[in-house]
């Protein structure tokens, strides 16, 4: 708990004076007031988060955390758990969706083995920070011990701290783990108070019959483990996943280092919600990349108080939505930094009206 507690002590709210200063500059650009909508919001928030009048996003990184899930024993996914390790190799070869979109966004991809049930050995490009070899089946007991859950959070914090020291300016979250929409739905239900059926979708594409089974499995797991909604670490340990914990830690670490973090889809938002419930001030540092087709995603975003940037019917995960949203965030920053003011352009400020 030492690292987590030290990180929490270092998380403060964003200073609204920086926000107001950025808004005054935006209002003096050659456009009607507010006419660039959320692009202005992105720029304003970047200035306030970094406390820098002229932020730069020259070093971007997306962390793709990989972990397996014991609950796949109960047939909650359309794919076998072996696909997790196979996809890790695909990430490392640069052939996955996240690799393509991260290259497009000018972001690096860091693949983290935090909980895969496979011994990769020493492989170039793979960050080995394994805490567990997959979670246990939460229909038979807790997915992890509390100590394991904290260690997963610590992994995310350590990565955030390390990449902050390396000069990275913006983080993105991503994940890979067959079956991980199941723990994410469990987390969503417990922490939003909504029934399991209202926050559980088809994940990678299961049948209607399998969806009914998935809902029953989650309900059974929650009933058996009785996670405490007032204790996010308890929820993570009892019905969560290693990669979800890693994402929670990354969010906390980003906020501690005053670095903006772009939250990907459903599973990433489960991690972000864990972080938010541990320390609500992390909300100030988060950008919600997109609104997934998973029905529980919006419920978690609403609980945190985030509004998604994109709505493209995405449901892949990996960090793909985060990569795309980084482009929008950077577009807002370019407007803020490169667009002429009325004085510079010799344009009458009456255009504002």
C-alpha positions in Angstrom: 0.0 0.0 0.0 3.0 2.3 0.4 3.2 3.2 -3.3 -0.6 3.6 -3.7 -0.8 5.8 -0.6 2.1 8.0 -1.7 0.5 8.4 -5.1 -2.9 9.3 -3.6 -1.3 12.0 -1.5 0.1 13.6 -4.7 -3.1 13.9 -6.6 -4.6 17.3 -6.5 -7.5 19.0 -8.3 -6.9 21.0 -11.4 -6.4 24.7 -10.8 -9.2 26.6 -12.4 -7.1 29.7 -12.9 -5.2 27.8 -15.6 -8.5 26.8 -17.2 -9.7 30.4 -17.2 -6.5 31.7 -18.7 -6.7 29.1 -21.5 -10.3 30.1 -22.2 -9.4 33.8 -22.5 -6.9 32.9 -25.1 -9.3 30.7 -27.0 -11.9 33.5 -26.9 -9.4 35.8 -28.6 -8.8 33.6 -31.6 -10.2 34.4 -35.0 -13.6 32.7 -34.7 -17.0 33.2 -33.1 -16.9 32.4 -29.3 -17.1 28.7 -28.7 -17.4 27.8 -32.4 -14.9 25.0 -32.3 -16.9 23.3 -29.6 -15.2 20.4 -27.8 -11.8 21.1 -29.5 -11.6 24.2 -27.3 -12.5 22.1 -24.3 -9.6 19.7 -25.0 -7.1 22.4 -25.3 -8.3 24.2 -22.2 -8.1 21.0 -20.2 -4.6 20.3 -21.4 -3.4 23.7 -20.3 -5.0 23.2 -16.9 -3.8 19.7 -16.4 -0.2 20.4 -17.3 -0.1 24.0 -15.9 1.7 25.0 -19.0 0.7 27.9 -21.3 1.9 26.0 -24.3 1.6 22.3 -23.8 3.3 19.8 -26.1 2.2 16.3 -27.0 5.3 15.1 -28.7 5.6 11.8 -26.8 2.4 9.7 -26.7 2.1 6.2 -25.4 -0.7 3.6 -25.1 -0.4 0.9 -22.6 -2.0 -2.4 -23.5 -2.3 -4.6 -20.4 -2.9 -8.3 -20.9 -4.4 -10.7 -18.5 -6.5 -13.9 -18.4 -9.7 -14.7 -16.5 -10.8 -17.8 -14.7 -14.4 -17.1 -15.3 -14.0 -18.1 -19.0 -14.5 -21.7 -17.6 -18.2 -20.8 -17.5 -18.5 -20.1 -21.3 -18.9 -16.3 -21.1 -16.7 -15.7 -24.2 -16.9 -16.7 -27.8 -13.1 -17.3 -27.8 -10.9 -19.6 -25.7 -8.5 -18.0 -23.3 -5.5 -19.1 -25.4 -6.3 -16.2 -27.7 -5.0 -13.8 -25.1 -1.4 -15.0 -25.4 -1.8 -15.3 -29.2 -2.8 -11.7 -29.4 0.1 -10.6 -27.3 2.4 -12.0 -30.0 0.3 -10.1 -32.6 0.8 -6.9 -30.7 4.5 -7.4 -30.5 4.6 -8.1 -34.3 2.8 -4.8 -34.9 -0.1 -6.5 -36.6 -3.1 -5.7 -34.4 -5.7 -2.9 -34.6 -4.0 -1.0 -31.9 -0.6 -1.1 -33.7 -2.2 0.3 -36.9 -4.1 3.1 -35.2 -1.3 4.0 -32.8 1.0 4.5 -35.7 -1.6 6.7 -37.3 -1.8 8.8 -34.1 2.0 8.9 -33.7 1.8 7.0 -30.4 4.0 4.2 -29.1 2.4 0.9 -27.9 3.7 -0.7 -24.7 2.4 -4.3 -24.2 2.3 -5.3 -20.6 1.9 -8.9 -19.3 0.3 -8.3 -16.0 -1.8 -11.5 -15.7 -1.5 -13.8 -18.7 -1.7 -17.5 -18.0 1.4 -18.2 -20.1 5.2 -18.0 -19.6 6.5 -15.8 -22.4 10.1 -15.7 -21.2 12.2 -12.8 -22.3 10.7 -11.4 -25.5 11.8 -8.1 -27.0 9.1 -5.5 -26.6 7.1 -7.2 -23.9 7.0 -5.6 -20.5 6.9 -8.5 -18.0 5.1 -7.2 -14.8 3.1 -10.4 -14.2 1.3 -10.4 -10.9 -0.8 -13.5 -11.4 -1.3 -16.2 -14.1 -4.9 -15.3 -14.7 -7.6 -14.6 -12.1 -9.6 -17.4 -10.4 -13.1 -18.1 -11.4 -15.1 -15.6 -9.4 -18.2 -17.9 -9.4 -16.2 -20.1 -7.0 -14.5 -17.5 -4.9 -12.6 -14.1 -5.2 -10.9 -13.4 -8.5 -7.8 -12.3 -6.6 -6.6 -11.6 -3.1 -6.6 -8.0 -2.0 -2.9 -8.0 -2.0 -2.8 -9.2 -5.6 -5.3 -6.4 -6.6 -3.1 -3.8 -4.9 0.0 -5.2 -6.7 -1.9 -4.8 -10.0 -2.6 -1.2 -9.2 1.0 -0.7 -8.3 2.1 -2.0 -11.7 0.1 0.8 -13.4 1.5 3.4 -11.0 5.0 2.3 -11.7 4.5 2.5 -15.4 3.0 6.0 -15.1 5.9 7.2 -13.0 8.5 5.6 -15.2 7.1 7.0 -18.5 6.6 10.4 -16.8 10.3 10.5 -16.0 11.0 9.6 -19.7 9.1 12.7 -20.8 5.9 11.2 -22.2 3.2 13.9 -22.3 0.0 11.9 -22.7 -1.0 8.3 -21.9 -3.7 6.0 -23.4 -5.2 2.9 -21.8 -5.7 -0.4 -23.6 -6.2 -4.1 -22.7 -6.4 -7.6 -23.9 -8.0 -10.5 -22.1 -10.4 -13.0 -23.3 -13.5 -12.9 -21.1 -12.7 -9.5 -19.6 -16.1 -7.9 -20.4 -17.5 -10.2 -17.7 -15.5 -8.8 -14.8 -16.0 -5.3 -16.3 -19.8 -5.8 -16.2 -19.5 -7.0 -12.6 -17.6 -3.9 -11.6 -20.0 -1.7 -13.5 -23.0 -3.3 -11.7 -21.5 -3.1 -8.2 -20.1 0.5 -8.5 -23.1 2.1 -10.4 -25.8 0.2 -8.5 -27.4 -0.9 -11.8 -28.7 -4.5 -12.3 -26.3 -6.8 -14.0 -28.7 -7.2 -17.0 -28.5 -3.4 -17.7 -24.7 -3.3 -17.9 -23.8 -6.6 -19.6 -23.4 -7.0 -23.4 -22.2 -9.6 -25.9 -18.5 -8.8 -25.6 -16.7 -10.4 -28.6 -20.0 -11.6 -30.1 -21.7 -14.3 -28.0 -25.2 -15.7 -28.8 -28.3 -14.5 -27.0 -28.4 -17.8 -25.1 -24.7 -17.2 -24.0 -25.6 -13.7 -22.9 -28.2 -15.0 -20.6 -25.7 -17.4 -19.2 -23.1 -14.5 -18.8 -25.6 -12.4 -16.9 -26.4 -15.4 -14.5 -22.7 -16.0 -14.0 -22.0 -12.4 -13.0 -25.0 -12.3 -10.7 -23.8 -15.5 -9.0 -20.3 -14.1 -8.7 -21.5 -10.9 -7.1 -23.8 -12.8 -4.7 -21.1 -15.2 -3.7 -18.3 -12.7 -3.1 -20.4 -9.8 -1.9 -18.0 -7.0 -3.0 -18.3 -3.8 -1.0 -19.3 -0.9 -3.3 -17.7 1.5 -0.8 -14.3 -0.2 -1.3 -13.2 -0.2 -4.9 -10.1 -2.4 -4.2 -12.4 -5.0 -2.6 -14.5 -4.9 -5.8 -11.4 -5.2 -8.0 -10.1 -8.2 -6.0 -13.4 -10.1 -5.8 -14.8 -9.7 -9.4 -12.1 -7.8 -11.3 -9.1 -8.6 -13.4 -5.3 -8.0 -13.4 -5.4 -5.7 -16.5 -8.3 -3.7 -15.0 -6.2 -3.1 -11.9 -3.2 -2.1 -14.0 -5.4 0.5 -15.8 -6.7 1.8 -12.5 -3.1 2.3 -11.4 -2.1 3.9 -14.6 -4.9 6.5 -14.2 -3.9 7.2 -10.6 -0.3 7.5 -11.6 -1.1 9.8 -14.5 -3.0 12.1 -12.2 -0.2 12.1 -9.7 2.2 13.2 -12.4 -0.3 15.8 -13.9 -0.4 13.8 -17.2 -3.6 13.6 -19.2 -4.8 10.0 -19.8 -7.1 8.9 -22.5 -9.5 6.1 -21.4 -10.4 3.6 -24.1 -13.6 1.5 -24.0 -15.6 -0.7 -21.7 -12.8 -2.6 -19.9 -10.6 0.5 -19.7 -13.4 2.4 -18.2 -13.9 -0.3 -15.6 -10.3 0.4 -14.6 -10.9 4.1 -14.7 -14.0 3.7 -12.5 -12.0 1.8 -9.9 -9.4 4.6 -9.9 -12.2 7.2 -9.6 -13.8 5.5 -6.7 -10.4 5.3 -4.9 -9.7 9.0 -5.6 -12.4 11.1 -7.3 -10.0 13.9 -8.3 -8.5 11.7 -11.0 -11.6 12.7 -13.1 -9.8 16.0 -13.9 -7.0 14.2 -15.8 -9.1 11.7 -17.8 -10.4 12.0 -21.3 -13.1 9.4 -22.4 -12.1 8.3 -25.8 -15.4 6.9 -27.1 -18.7 5.4 -26.3 -18.5 1.6 -26.8 -21.4 -0.5 -28.1 -21.2 -2.4 -24.8 -24.3 -1.3 -22.9 -22.7 -0.8 -19.6 -20.1 1.6 -20.8 -22.2 4.8 -20.6 -23.3 3.9 -17.1 -19.7 3.9 -16.0 -18.9 7.1 -17.8 -21.9 8.8 -16.2 -20.9 7.6 -12.8 -17.4 9.2 -13.3 -19.0 12.3 -15.0 -17.2 11.9 -18.3 -18.4 12.6 -21.8 -17.0 10.5 -24.6 -15.2 12.2 -27.5 -16.1 9.7 -30.2 -19.1 7.4 -31.0 -18.0 5.0 -33.7 -19.6 1.7 -32.6 -16.2 0.4 -31.5 -15.9 -2.7 -29.4 -12.4 -4.0 -30.0 -10.5 -2.6 -27.0 -6.7 -2.8 -27.1 -6.5 1.0 -26.9 -7.9 1.5 -30.4 -10.4 4.2 -29.3 -7.7 6.0 -27.3 -5.5 6.2 -30.3 -8.2 7.8 -32.4 -9.2 10.2 -29.6 -5.6 11.4 -29.2 -5.9 12.8 -32.7 -8.9 14.9 -31.7 -7.2 16.0 -28.5 -4.1 17.0 -30.4 -6.3 18.9 -33.0 -7.7 21.0 -30.2 -4.2 21.8 -29.0 -3.1 22.8 -32.4 -6.1 25.2 -32.7 -5.1 26.7 -29.3 -1.4 27.1 -30.3 -1.4 27.8 -34.0 -4.6 29.8 -34.8 -4.2 33.5 -35.0 -5.7 36.0 -32.6 -7.8 38.9 -33.8 -4.8 41.3 -33.2 -2.3 39.1 -35.1 -4.7 38.7 -38.0 -5.9 42.3 -38.1 -9.5 41.0 -38.0 -12.2 42.9 -36.2 -13.2 41.1 -33.0 -16.9 41.8 -33.9 -16.8 38.4 -35.6 -17.3 37.0 -32.1 -20.9 38.1 -32.2 
